[in-house]
């Protein structure tokens, strides 16, 4: 690739932070998502050799910001994924303007995307097609939530978004004691009944948890669990009206 061509290249990247500004958005469905697709220049840039874990920081279980942790420590030992909803990022520093982009993906992916840009043979950066959506699940401890008066079991309560369009579906995402629950269908579930069927078949923690919803379909209830165990759940609305 000619040097003159590189000067004009801007590649779309999923950016989670630019300088000191983190991109955190709350959707109409009340779901907090991270990142914006921005054009990042390829010339005069220094991508970081070592990547970072982007770790959601949660205050009383509610996501507030991202913390960045190097993927290798001072002894070059790989740092395992800190939380179930942490994800890999790397930095790109602008030598001319001292700007810094924190980008989802890796240095090698960035270099490959720059080197193959721009045309039918170009390699896009991950996440810009919407296939990666950094959902952050709020967390509760079973000791701090209501107890089912009929059974004496703990309960955890989570919101279910309204569905506005006929093509909208529900997509659940979460963890138990920092271990991710089974992955949901990428296309989601068309009704609360189908959502509950998936949860009660796959998110039961060895039949210790059952899932129900309030009659209005706006609150998801997990009943069971053990004292002080942590459960993190978010239900996103996906579809044309998201």
Secondary structure by P-SEA (a helix, b strand, c coil): ccaaaaaabbbbccccccccccccccccccbbbbbbbbbbbccccccccbbbbbbbbbccccccbbbbbbcccccccccccccccbbbbbbbbcccccbbbbccccaaaaaaaaaacccccccccccccccccbbbbbbbbcccccccccccbbbbbbbbbbbccccbbbbbbbcccccccccccccccccaaaaaaaaaacccccccbbbbbcccccbbbbccccccbbbbbbbbbbcccc
